Amino acid sequence: MGARIDYYDDPDAPAATTLVPSANVVVANSVGEVLLIRRTDNGNWALPGGAMDLSESLPACGVRETREETGIDCEITGLVGIYTDPKHVILYRSNGEVRQEFSVVYTASYLGGEATVSTESRDVRWIAPGALGSLPMDRSMRLRLDHYLQRRPTPYLG
């Protein structure tokens, strides 16, 4: 079992103990492929992202986390949505922390860099939108990608 377990609307899920602002980033390249990582903590595919540090903005967090996890430099260009569903909790087995989902998902343009794995990503790839459905990923991450692909006129607020 992985070091991270995502629960959704599960009566057996542990109760959330923390709320940590985080950013995810949908980086698209010139042919419309989306940058994804294969997480080391649960093996699922996901958008790059992570927790905001003190003294940084949430968009800066998204840029930093993308660079750290993928080797790719990007520029934030828009907002997909805000995801704060209290039914989604994440258990980090390494320290017992249980977080309620709190992620702001941005769009970004590719500026440069080479896709490179990190301690948090065992694979980094540009994926064509038509291939996203076959990849193993958490339901919350799939929802975020679906909202991006729908090209919604307004951000998701939930």
C-alpha positions as CSV (number, residue, x, y, z in Angstrom):
1,M,0.0,0.0,0.0
2,G,1.3,3.5,-0.9
3,A,2.5,6.2,1.4
4,R,-0.6,8.3,0.4
5,I,-4.2,7.1,0.4
6,D,-7.0,9.2,-1.0
7,Y,-10.5,8.7,0.3
8,Y,-13.7,10.0,-1.2
9,D,-17.0,10.0,0.7
10,D,-15.8,6.9,2.5
11,P,-17.4,6.2,6.0
12,D,-14.2,4.4,7.0
13,A,-11.9,7.3,6.1
14,P,-10.1,8.9,8.9
15,A,-11.2,12.4,9.9
16,A,-9.3,15.3,8.5
17,T,-6.9,17.0,10.9
18,T,-5.3,19.6,8.6
19,L,-6.0,22.0,5.7
20,V,-3.1,23.0,3.6
21,P,-3.4,25.3,0.6
22,S,-1.9,23.7,-2.5
23,A,-1.6,24.3,-6.2
24,N,-1.8,22.0,-9.2
25,V,-0.9,23.1,-12.7
26,V,-2.1,22.0,-16.1
27,V,0.9,22.8,-18.4
28,A,0.1,22.3,-22.1
29,N,2.7,22.2,-24.8
30,S,2.4,23.6,-28.3
31,V,0.6,20.5,-29.6
32,G,-1.9,20.4,-26.7
33,E,-0.4,17.6,-24.7
34,V,-0.7,17.9,-20.9
35,L,2.3,17.4,-18.5
36,L,1.6,14.7,-15.9
37,I,3.7,12.9,-13.3
38,R,3.4,9.4,-12.0
39,R,3.5,9.9,-8.2
40,T,6.0,7.9,-6.1
41,D,3.7,7.8,-3.1
42,N,0.7,6.0,-4.7
43,G,1.6,5.2,-8.3
44,N,-1.2,7.3,-9.8
45,W,-0.9,9.8,-12.6
46,A,-1.4,13.4,-11.5
47,L,-0.9,17.0,-12.4
48,P,2.3,18.5,-10.8
49,G,1.7,20.5,-7.7
50,G,2.0,20.6,-3.9
51,A,1.7,22.6,-0.8
52,M,2.3,26.4,-0.6
53,D,5.2,27.6,1.5
54,L,5.2,30.6,3.7
55,S,6.3,33.8,1.9
56,E,5.1,32.7,-1.5
57,S,2.0,33.2,-3.5
58,L,-0.2,30.3,-4.7
59,P,0.7,30.9,-8.3
60,A,4.4,31.0,-7.4
61,C,3.9,27.7,-5.5
62,G,2.4,26.1,-8.7
63,V,5.4,27.2,-10.8
64,R,7.9,26.0,-8.1
65,E,6.2,22.7,-7.6
66,T,6.0,22.1,-11.4
67,R,9.8,22.8,-11.8
68,E,10.7,20.6,-8.7
69,E,8.5,17.6,-9.8
70,T,9.1,17.7,-13.5
71,G,12.0,19.9,-14.6
72,I,9.7,22.0,-16.6
73,D,9.4,25.8,-16.4
74,C,6.0,27.3,-16.9
75,E,4.0,30.5,-16.7
76,I,0.6,30.6,-15.1
77,T,-2.0,31.8,-17.6
78,G,-5.4,31.0,-16.0
79,L,-7.6,29.2,-13.5
80,V,-9.3,25.8,-13.9
81,G,-10.9,25.9,-10.5
82,I,-10.8,25.6,-6.7
83,Y,-11.2,22.2,-5.2
84,T,-12.1,22.0,-1.5
85,D,-14.5,19.1,-1.2
86,P,-14.6,18.0,2.5
87,K,-15.6,14.5,1.3
88,H,-12.0,14.1,-0.1
89,V,-9.4,13.4,2.5
90,I,-5.8,12.3,2.1
91,L,-4.0,10.1,4.6
92,Y,-0.2,10.5,4.6
93,R,1.0,7.2,6.1
94,S,4.5,8.5,6.8
95,N,3.3,10.8,9.5
96,G,-0.4,10.1,10.0
97,E,-1.5,13.5,8.8
98,V,-5.0,13.5,7.3
99,R,-5.7,16.5,5.0
100,Q,-8.9,17.8,3.6
101,E,-8.6,18.6,-0.1
102,F,-7.7,22.2,-0.8
103,S,-6.2,22.8,-4.2
104,V,-6.3,25.6,-6.7
105,V,-5.7,24.4,-10.2
106,Y,-4.1,26.7,-12.7
107,T,-3.4,26.6,-16.4
108,A,0.1,27.4,-17.6
109,S,2.1,27.6,-20.7
110,Y,5.4,25.7,-21.3
111,L,8.5,28.0,-21.2
112,G,11.3,25.4,-21.3
113,G,13.1,22.6,-19.6
114,E,13.3,18.9,-20.0
115,A,10.9,16.4,-18.4
116,T,12.9,14.9,-15.5
117,V,11.8,12.7,-12.6
118,S,12.2,13.7,-9.0
119,T,11.8,12.2,-5.6
120,E,8.0,12.8,-5.9
121,S,7.7,11.6,-9.6
122,R,8.8,8.2,-10.9
123,D,7.7,9.2,-14.5
124,V,7.1,12.5,-16.2
125,R,5.3,12.7,-19.6
126,W,3.5,14.9,-22.0
127,I,0.2,13.1,-22.6
128,A,-2.3,13.7,-25.4
129,P,-5.8,14.5,-24.1
130,G,-7.3,11.4,-25.8
131,A,-4.9,9.1,-23.8
132,L,-5.8,10.6,-20.3
133,G,-8.8,8.4,-19.7
134,S,-6.7,5.2,-19.7
135,L,-4.3,6.3,-17.0
136,P,-4.8,5.3,-13.3
137,M,-5.5,8.4,-11.3
138,D,-7.5,9.5,-8.3
139,R,-11.1,10.6,-9.0
140,S,-10.3,14.2,-7.8
141,M,-7.4,14.5,-10.2
142,R,-9.5,13.2,-13.1
143,L,-12.2,15.7,-12.3
144,R,-9.6,18.5,-12.5
145,L,-8.4,17.3,-15.9
146,D,-12.0,16.9,-17.1
147,H,-12.8,20.5,-16.1
148,Y,-9.6,21.7,-18.0
149,L,-10.6,19.7,-21.1
150,Q,-14.1,21.0,-21.1
151,R,-12.7,24.6,-21.5
152,R,-15.3,25.8,-19.0
153,P,-16.1,29.6,-19.4
154,T,-15.8,30.1,-15.7
155,P,-13.6,28.4,-13.0
156,Y,-15.0,25.4,-11.0
157,L,-15.7,26.5,-7.5
158,G,-16.2,23.5,-5.2
